[in-house]
Amino acid sequence: MQEFFSNNFNIVPHAIALAAAYLLALPIGWNREKGERSAGIRTFPLVALASCGFIQAAE
């Protein structure tokens, strides 16, 4: 149990990866929003953040 609560956790690389996922998905969402498709500016970045966070949690 001691290993689970170690003080070695650094949140900066995770925050950078989440920000990169958001920024990379934003133009796709913007393009789909301009094309008046069902998934747009809110959906694509949200899905990108969720999938990036899920992968980080699995690591």
C-alpha positions as protocol buffer text, in pm:
chain_id: "A"
residue {
  index: 1
  type: MET
  ca { x: 0 y: 0 z: 0 }
}
residue {
  index: 2
  type: GLN
  ca { x: 297 y: 227 z: 58 }
}
residue {
  index: 3
  type: GLU
  ca { x: 385 y: 219 z: -314 }
}
residue {
  index: 4
  type: PHE
  ca { x: 37 y: 331 z: -415 }
}
residue {
  index: 5
  type: PHE
  ca { x: 56 y: 656 z: -220 }
}
residue {
  index: 6
  type: SER
  ca { x: 408 y: 758 z: -317 }
}
residue {
  index: 7
  type: ASN
  ca { x: 502 y: 1123 z: -337 }
}
residue {
  index: 8
  type: ASN
  ca { x: 669 y: 1081 z: -676 }
}
residue {
  index: 9
  type: PHE
  ca { x: 362 y: 1178 z: -879 }
}
residue {
  index: 10
  type: ASN
  ca { x: 427 y: 1468 z: -1118 }
}
residue {
  index: 11
  type: ILE
  ca { x: 115 y: 1616 z: -1275 }
}
residue {
  index: 12
  type: VAL
  ca { x: 291 y: 1844 z: -1527 }
}
residue {
  index: 13
  type: PRO
  ca { x: 349 y: 1580 z: -1801 }
}
residue {
  index: 14
  type: HIS
  ca { x: -11 y: 1466 z: -1770 }
}
residue {
  index: 15
  type: ALA
  ca { x: -145 y: 1819 z: -1796 }
}
residue {
  index: 16
  type: ILE
  ca { x: 73 y: 1882 z: -2103 }
}
residue {
  index: 17
  type: ALA
  ca { x: -56 y: 1565 z: -2271 }
}
residue {
  index: 18
  type: LEU
  ca { x: -418 y: 1660 z: -2196 }
}
residue {
  index: 19
  type: ALA
  ca { x: -362 y: 2011 z: -2331 }
}
residue {
  index: 20
  type: ALA
  ca { x: -201 y: 1870 z: -2646 }
}
residue {
  index: 21
  type: ALA
  ca { x: -496 y: 1633 z: -2697 }
}
residue {
  index: 22
  type: TYR
  ca { x: -736 y: 1926 z: -2662 }
}
residue {
  index: 23
  type: LEU
  ca { x: -542 y: 2150 z: -2899 }
}
residue {
  index: 24
  type: LEU
  ca { x: -504 y: 1879 z: -3163 }
}
residue {
  index: 25
  type: ALA
  ca { x: -877 y: 1795 z: -3157 }
}
residue {
  index: 26
  type: LEU
  ca { x: -994 y: 2156 z: -3162 }
}
residue {
  index: 27
  type: PRO
  ca { x: -939 y: 2220 z: -3538 }
}
residue {
  index: 28
  type: ILE
  ca { x: -1123 y: 1900 z: -3627 }
}
residue {
  index: 29
  type: GLY
  ca { x: -1417 y: 2004 z: -3413 }
}
residue {
  index: 30
  type: TRP
  ca { x: -1410 y: 2354 z: -3559 }
}
residue {
  index: 31
  type: ASN
  ca { x: -1416 y: 2215 z: -3915 }
}
residue {
  index: 32
  type: ARG
  ca { x: -1709 y: 1986 z: -3836 }
}
residue {
  index: 33
  type: GLU
  ca { x: -1895 y: 2270 z: -3664 }
}
residue {
  index: 34
  type: LYS
  ca { x: -1860 y: 2488 z: -3974 }
}
residue {
  index: 35
  type: GLY
  ca { x: -1991 y: 2200 z: -4185 }
}
residue {
  index: 36
  type: GLU
  ca { x: -2297 y: 2177 z: -3956 }
}
residue {
  index: 37
  type: ARG
  ca { x: -2239 y: 1812 z: -3869 }
}
residue {
  index: 38
  type: SER
  ca { x: -2370 y: 1648 z: -3553 }
}
residue {
  index: 39
  type: ALA
  ca { x: -2040 y: 1629 z: -3362 }
}
residue {
  index: 40
  type: GLY
  ca { x: -1852 y: 1955 z: -3349 }
}
residue {
  index: 41
  type: ILE
  ca { x: -1651 y: 2195 z: -3140 }
}
residue {
  index: 42
  type: ARG
  ca { x: -1765 y: 2059 z: -2803 }
}
residue {
  index: 43
  type: THR
  ca { x: -1768 y: 1688 z: -2880 }
}
residue {
  index: 44
  type: PHE
  ca { x: -1429 y: 1628 z: -3040 }
}
residue {
  index: 45
  type: PRO
  ca { x: -1211 y: 1797 z: -2775 }
}
residue {
  index: 46
  type: LEU
  ca { x: -1411 y: 1632 z: -2497 }
}
residue {
  index: 47
  type: VAL
  ca { x: -1364 y: 1287 z: -2650 }
}
residue {
  index: 48
  type: ALA
  ca { x: -992 y: 1360 z: -2702 }
}
residue {
  index: 49
  type: LEU
  ca { x: -951 y: 1459 z: -2337 }
}
residue {
  index: 50
  type: ALA
  ca { x: -1139 y: 1152 z: -2217 }
}
residue {
  index: 51
  type: SER
  ca { x: -941 y: 910 z: -2431 }
}
residue {
  index: 52
  type: CYS
  ca { x: -609 y: 1072 z: -2335 }
}
residue {
  index: 53
  type: GLY
  ca { x: -701 y: 1058 z: -1967 }
}
residue {
  index: 54
  type: PHE
  ca { x: -808 y: 695 z: -1997 }
}
residue {
  index: 55
  type: ILE
  ca { x: -475 y: 600 z: -2155 }
}
residue {
  index: 56
  type: GLN
  ca { x: -287 y: 789 z: -1886 }
}
residue {
  index: 57
  type: ALA
  ca { x: -483 y: 611 z: -1614 }
}
residue {
  index: 58
  type: ALA
  ca { x: -411 y: 275 z: -1774 }
}
residue {
  index: 59
  type: GLU
  ca { x: -37 y: 342 z: -1776 }
}
